[in-house]
Amino acid sequence: MRKKWSIVGKPDASDQALGKELGVSTLLAGILRRRGITNAQEAKAFLSPETEQPYYDPFGMKDMDRAVARIRRAIGSSEKIVVYGDYDVDGITSTTLLVRALRRLGAAVEYYIPDRQEGYGLHTESLEKLAANGARLVVTVDCGIANAAEIGAVRDKLDIVVTDHHLPGEQLPDAEAVVDPHREDCEYPFKDLAGVGVAFKLCQALFLEMKGKEFQDDLEVVALGTIADIVPLLSENRKLVKLGLVEMKGTKIEGLRQLIEVSGLSGKEITSGQVGFVLAPRLNAAGRLETAMRGVELLLTEEESRAKDIALALNELNSERQQVEADILEQAKKQLASVDTVAARTLVIAGQDWHPGVIGIVASRLVELYYRPTVIVSIQDGVGKGSCRSIRGFHLFDALTAAKDTLVQFGGHEMAAGLTVMPGNLDALRQVLDEYADAHLTAEDYIPCLELEAELRPEEITKDLVTELSRLEPYGMANPRPVFGCFNVRGSDAKVIGREGQHLKFMIRNGADSLEIVGWNMSEKLVMLHRGRVDLAFVPELNEWNGRVYVQCKLTELRHSEGRHLFPTREILGGIYLALKKERTGQAFFADDGTLADICDVSPEVMGISLRIFEELGLVLRDGERLRLVPPPKRKLDLEDSPTFRNGAGTMANTREA
């Protein structure tokens, strides 16, 4: 897929001043500025959130006082409380966190999470069963804001406290309390908490009210849910994740310890990337293929053997999930083979009995492949349950709101959402989404953009640079790991590595030394390195091998150098001829365009075209593989006498491939 490469790190006069005030490089100061951090106080809170970022007052959240009062009354009168969560990692961790906190406060508490067949959010039948089983108070986590009808239906049987972080609909639920920072009348200063973050604020408020102390427990659980839910890692989220990652390595939560063990992360420094791509998928596998209740059980159990059994089962479920996902992806791609995906504004596809637990992942894969807002629907028992993923500029929640007349229900965010739709309305849904796309997207919006933080020369990629950049961790939404560009370089010692030869490894010159470049699952790009100079998009890291710590660049994209299709102008040809004349006049040399390109500081493609033009003008003589630069004739040469120059100058000048 064609991508635009864009360097977003344009220098700004303020970067040097901010860098000097903070004692950091201008490069790091510029990265902070592009994340909206423009003064030293904000920068200190960002770089050291564990000490410099304060917690906001939990009672600053609308209805928090009412929620605490109702829960406190339930604890005091030994009422049965049920924590009602969602089946993703955010819901699992939110449920775990609140159950553990309420037990510490002496509550009689149980938990309930619907499975994916039942569907997201609250369900009247489930609430009625909870009431019939003795529940007096239900506290929702990571759900409930969109369930005004369901809450109203059981108002005479249950008291319900809603805690959520999703966008409210037109009507708030008539509950004992509705705690959601996205309420229009909520003045809480940070709106982007995950569901587990809102649950954490409830725990803070409860402990302040009932114990008179700060709640600081189970931060590793908060970090796990916050990272998995892909919320902006700014402000309080950043503090919670930074502190939680520290706790995670030596966690006393037996189930999490066992999950870390089966994931191969024991004894290692756990990063946000490892949480998002290693731990979270295994925990999520419970809710995707079976029931998320097992995930909560894992995090609540204190028995080592039981925790180990569940962790191993989740690990196996994750492998099964990967296979199911691959099968559905292939079926989806076959459907799309008959669709003009280039002309399509959105993609809406459906399959019979596709597993609802993995279609969200498949939707994400399709967005990566086709870069179109995507809705993928599983039809079971005559009803479609769908997952949606978006691209920049297409606000999914707003688009689904425009299409609400075609839907049974929906909910979500700007980039991800879920829905229920009757199969007969799929075409109507597609039409409304296409109309929304026509109104909000341009042709340019359908071209994915690879955003590079800055251009780095090979000699600038040092251990000190990598160490300084590590201060930006943890990475995540709104704070992506910086990707840099290095342009017009030549790779050497290129080879494929890995058991199946699936990875790529090569070197580039770094002054008198060399930098190691590794491209995971990029072995097919080996041929590029034999065809001339290349541009790299990469993440610099520190790697340790046999006691030696060195810089290794992890490749994210590789392309032929931008200049490979630049047709040589008169000025370029003149410069190349003078450089060759200085080096090689009267001497035979091999026709190695790459070597000559290095001498003349151009791409091998430009060098090859230039040599052909020189041959046609009689400036270069060829003998098999050998070339000889000869003195020019006494008559004045005209470049138009070269067919290559004459035919190519008008059509290829300054053409670049993005």
Secondary structure, 3 states (H helix, E strand, C coil): CCCEEEECCCCCHHHHHHHHHHCCCHHHHHHHHHCCCCCHHHHHHHHCHHHHCCCCCHHHCCCHHHHHHHHHHHHHCCCEEEEECCCCHHHHHHHHHHHHHHHHCCCEEEEECCCCCCCCCCCHHHHHHHHHCCCCEEEECCCCCCCHHHHHHCCCCCEEEEECCCCCCCCCCCCCEEECCCCCCCCCCCCCCCHHHHHHHHHHHHHHHHCCCCCCCCHHHHHHHHHHCCCCCCHHHHHHHHHHHHHHHCCCCHHHHHHHHHCCCCCCCCCHHHHHHHHHHHHHHHHHHCCCHHHHHHHHCCCHHHHHHHHHHHHHHHHHHHHHHHHHHHHHHHHHCCCCCCCCCCEEEEEECCCCCCHHHHHHHHHHHHCCCEEEEEEECCEEEEEEECCCCCCHHHHHHHCHHHCCEEEECCCEEEEEECHHHHHHHHHHHHHHHHHHCCHHHHCCEEEECCECCHHHCCHHHHHHHHHHCCCECCECCCCEEEEEECCEEEEEECCCCCEEEEEEEECCEEEEEEECCCHHHHHHHCCCCEEEEEEEEEEEECCEEEEEEEEEEEEECHHHHCCCCHHHHHHHHHHHHHHHCCCEEECCHHHHHHHHCCCHHHHHHHHHHHHHCCCEEEECCEEEECCCCCCCCCHHHCHHHHHHHHHHCCCCCC
